[in-house]
Amino acid sequence: MMGFNIGDKVMFGRSHGEQTEGTVVGTVRSRTPKYKVRHDVARGVHQVGSVWTVPESLMRSSTVAAPVLKYTIGQRVTVLYFRNTFVGKITDYMPNIQKYEVFAGGSTLRYKEDEIQPFTGKRTEAEILKDFRSAYCQMSPENLWQDGEASRSHVRARTAELNRWIRELTTELGRKVSEDEAYRAAY
């Protein structure tokens, strides 16, 4: 890890959460490196000057420039996953693990920069119908509910994710595709 000194200006917070500016004012003895960080700007109900104990993994130097990303959030990319390729959309970048979050194939997964490449053109109708078939298959009750193991909130979130994927496929193809048509196209 980096190692911070007393007086260093830092940004801290979770990778998906709000980042807060602060100054390192001390260290904490523990197995994992932790620091006492004083707020430099007010945030929510927390006043300027309040001190937090922050693990080093959630801190970065505020003088270090943000990484230059090869891809932008919302950009369409092709995911190369074993022998399969998926067209997806970048939803987030995780600087701490240096991976992009990509919504492709009906789910959001994390990929390294070398596992994705820019989307260059239009896919064939057969490729799009294959994705429709995959989406409709994942929408079946036994897959959604994972044979009774999934919670209601998980099923709701997964259904919304799959419906979003179907809408994107409909936009890409330019017409609606029924489940029946998607399955018939396979044979």
Sequence and secondary structure as in RCSB ss.txt:
>XXXX:A:sequence
MMGFNIGDKVMFGRSHGEQTEGTVVGTVRSRTPKYKVRHDVARGVHQVGSVWTVPESLMRSSTVAAPVLKYTIGQ
RVTVLYFRNTFVGKITDYMPNIQKYEVFAGGSTLRYKEDEIQPFTGKRTEAEILKDFRSAYCQMSPENLWQDGEA
SRSHVRARTAELNRWIRELTTELGRKVSEDEAYRAAY
>XXXX:A:secstr
     TT EEEES TTS  EEEEEEEEE SSS EEEEEESS BTTB TT EEEEEGGGEEETTS     SS TT 
EEEEEETTEEEEEEEEEEETTTTEEEEEETTEEEEE GGGEEE  S   HHHHHHHHHHHHHHTSHHHHTTTTTS
 HHHHHHHHHHHHHHHHHHHHHHTS   HHHHHHTT 
